[in-house]
Amino acid sequence: MKNTYNLRSLAATAINQVIDNGQSLSTVLPDLQRNINDKDRALLQEICFGVLRYLPKLEWFISQLMEKPLTGKQRTLHYLIMVGIYQLLYTRIPAHAALAETVNGAVALKRPQLKGLINGVLRSFQRQQVQLEERIANNNSQYLHPSWLLKRLQVAYPNDWQTIVEANNQRPPMWLRVNSQHHTAEQYLGLLEQAEIAAHLHSTHPSAIRLEEPTAVTKLPGFDEGWSTVQDVSAQGCAERLEPQNGENILDLCAAPGGKTTHILELAPKANVLAVDIDETRLKRVKDNLIRLKQHATVVQGDGTQPEKWADGQQFDRILLDAPCSATGVIRRHPDIKWLRRDSDINELAELQAKILEAVWPYLKAGGTLLYATCSVMPEENCQQIQRFLTKHSDAHLNDGTEAGLQILPSAEGGDGFFYARIIKQAQ
């Protein structure tokens, strides 16, 4: 049966929604993927992620091939040309098929009169590809990051910014967290080998396994039974550093989608966990994860800056605050972050984080632990945030052998960019 949709036009539509309308890919894609088959669903995701990863490079190519860009009502066709160039550069789709399907995308987008233009631009690219790639090698577009972000990284990490940028531009590795209630990581690695899934243990994180190639969860041994969870190794560090204990009252704040909530309960199955997030829709994923892993937590919708509305007067032994952040440490997983974030967002987010920290600190028991975490690499959100907090609170003591927390930078074979600071509340 012939498909009734054109995949390239769907990709162009998704990219248009992200770049011109400021929507996240995770919001846009599910609607577009709803009525297409599994193989095409994966290809649509690959094309969208790829175009957003290489956006400045693709923009530069188009600027060399066209006198003026397509604008206004024809803007989606501009992104359709990008989709075509991306396929020619970065996929194994035969060139003739990529060209034909992309040109037909103009019909699906109700602009059949532009088929000739799109075909001409893509064929010009094919002819000039070698020369264009030689010329772009000396162009700032090669870094594939907006200039404001590049500048911030260069200031914060004068010796490491290029490594960070390179890691951000890679496809992310797929990490699993093995449920220690069922298997050790070594035992689960054996199950993966039996399933002919190549993987490696992490040297220091006890439950972490990295797959050599991303794999559908349906192929993972015992996934539906809760034997493993897809979670980056850096994110796994949160519950490990929190060190939850059975019988404790534990708050997981900004908990969605629930990876850290379920990890806490794997480490301390008899802990009393309250999982709170401001986003009602994303809390459904917390509940789904708890069901799959056969765990129990109290799940509440609430604003982190207003704990008086949901904490019900409780005091907590441990608080995990996975603070809302710029997500600049997970760009390789979400390349749209580069184009959705603005320079001004960093200070605004730092202010919000400070508000949440101040609001929730009174709810931590004396002697209790607060683990502050972000998936950011920005000092304003991380070490500088913690330094300010420690200066204001004489009863706050950093307990992880560092001056102001531990910053992990993204690495090709390792984890995402992440920050942790473990703060103990001293009795006054």
HELIX and SHEET records of a PDB file:
HELIX    1   1 LEU A    7  ASN A   21  1                                  15    
HELIX    2   2 LEU A   25  GLN A   33  1                                   9    
HELIX    3   3 ASP A   38  ARG A   53  1                                  16    
HELIX    4   4 LEU A   55  LEU A   65  1                                  11    
HELIX    5   5 GLY A   72  GLN A   74  5                                   3    
HELIX    6   6 ARG A   75  TYR A   90  1                                  16    
HELIX    7   7 ALA A   95  ALA A  108  1                                  14    
HELIX    8   8 PRO A  112  LEU A  114  5                                   3    
HELIX    9   9 LYS A  115  ILE A  136  1                                  22    
HELIX   10  10 ASN A  140  TYR A  143  5                                   4    
HELIX   11  11 SER A  147  ALA A  156  1                                  10    
HELIX   12  12 TRP A  161  ASN A  168  1                                   8    
HELIX   13  13 ALA A  185  GLN A  194  1                                  10    
HELIX   14  14 VAL A  217  LYS A  219  5                                   3    
HELIX   15  15 VAL A  233  LEU A  242  1                                  10    
HELIX   16  16 GLY A  259  LEU A  267  1                                   9    
HELIX   17  17 GLU A  280  ARG A  292  1                                  13    
HELIX   18  18 PRO A  307  LYS A  309  5                                   3    
HELIX   19  19 ILE A  337  LEU A  340  1                                   4    
HELIX   20  20 ASP A  343  VAL A  360  1                                  18    
HELIX   21  21 TRP A  361  TYR A  363  5                                   3    
HELIX   22  22 PRO A  379  GLU A  381  5                                   3    
HELIX   23  23 CYS A  383  LYS A  392  1                                  10    
SHEET    1   A 4 ALA A 199  LEU A 201  0                                        
SHEET    2   A 4 ALA A 208  LEU A 211 -1                                        
SHEET    3   A 4 MET A 174  VAL A 178 -1                                        
SHEET    4   A 4 SER A 228  VAL A 230 -1                                        
SHEET    1   B 7 THR A 298  GLN A 301  0                                        
SHEET    2   B 7 ASN A 272  ASP A 277  1                                        
SHEET    3   B 7 ASN A 249  LEU A 253  1                                        
SHEET    4   B 7 PHE A 316  ASP A 322  1                                        
SHEET    5   B 7 LEU A 364  THR A 374  1                                        
SHEET    6   B 7 PHE A 418  LYS A 425 -1                                        
SHEET    7   B 7 ALA A 396  LEU A 398 -1                                        
SHEET    1   C 7 THR A 298  GLN A 301  0                                        
SHEET    2   C 7 ASN A 272  ASP A 277  1                                        
SHEET    3   C 7 ASN A 249  LEU A 253  1                                        
SHEET    4   C 7 PHE A 316  ASP A 322  1                                        
SHEET    5   C 7 LEU A 364  THR A 374  1                                        
SHEET    6   C 7 PHE A 418  LYS A 425 -1                                        
SHEET    7   C 7 LEU A 406  ILE A 408 -1                                        
END                                                                             
